[in-house]
Amino acid sequence: MSARNTPTDLSFILFEALERVNELEVGDEGFAQEIARARALTSLASQIVANNQTALRALQLKDDAVSADLVIPAMLIGEGDGR
């Protein structure tokens, strides 16, 4: 079973939103709604990226401590327990 909602999935979602916005003209029906949706996605994506950066920083700190028991957080790789 493959993981869902990985950083790759986030990238696809953001590019799909960009494509939807690019296809609309300012006067088109639904333009304002699509812009609002894109802004909401961007805000959420920023929080997800910040969370992943925090997890990555924790790994870097652990690595700096010269530990042989490195465990990659599952949320970053999207599978198993991260070992």
C-alpha positions in Angstrom: 0.0 0.0 0.0 1.5 3.3 -1.0 1.4 6.4 1.3 -0.8 9.3 0.5 -0.1 13.0 1.1 3.6 13.0 0.5 5.7 16.0 -0.5 5.4 14.8 -4.1 1.6 14.7 -3.8 1.7 18.2 -2.5 3.7 19.3 -5.5 1.2 17.8 -7.9 -1.7 19.4 -6.1 -0.1 22.8 -6.2 0.8 22.5 -9.9 -2.8 21.4 -10.7 -4.1 24.5 -8.8 -1.7 26.7 -10.9 -3.0 25.1 -14.1 -6.6 25.8 -13.1 -5.8 29.4 -12.4 -3.9 29.8 -15.6 -6.9 28.5 -17.6 -9.3 31.1 -16.3 -9.7 34.7 -17.4 -10.3 37.5 -14.8 -13.9 37.8 -15.8 -14.7 34.1 -15.9 -17.3 32.6 -13.7 -15.6 31.0 -10.8 -12.3 33.0 -11.1 -12.6 34.6 -7.7 -13.5 31.2 -6.1 -10.5 29.5 -7.8 -8.2 32.3 -6.6 -9.5 31.9 -3.0 -9.0 28.1 -3.3 -5.4 28.6 -4.6 -4.6 31.0 -1.7 -6.0 28.4 0.8 -3.9 25.7 -0.8 -0.8 27.9 -0.7 -1.3 28.7 3.0 -1.8 25.0 3.9 1.2 24.0 1.8 3.4 26.5 3.5 2.5 25.0 6.9 3.2 21.5 5.6 6.6 22.5 4.2 7.5 24.3 7.5 6.6 21.1 9.4 8.8 19.0 7.1 11.6 21.5 7.5 11.4 21.1 11.2 11.5 17.3 11.0 14.5 17.6 8.6 16.3 19.9 11.0 15.7 17.4 13.8 17.4 14.8 11.6 20.3 17.1 10.9 20.8 17.7 14.7 20.6 14.0 15.4 23.2 13.4 12.6 25.5 16.0 14.1 25.3 14.0 17.3 27.0 11.1 15.4 24.2 8.6 16.1 24.1 5.3 14.2 20.4 4.9 14.9 19.1 7.3 12.3 15.4 7.0 11.7 13.8 9.1 9.0 10.4 10.4 10.0 7.7 8.4 8.1 6.0 11.6 7.1 9.0 12.6 5.0 9.3 9.3 3.1 5.7 8.2 3.2 6.1 4.6 4.1 6.8 2.3 7.0 8.3 3.4 10.2 11.2 5.3 8.5 14.0 2.8 9.1 
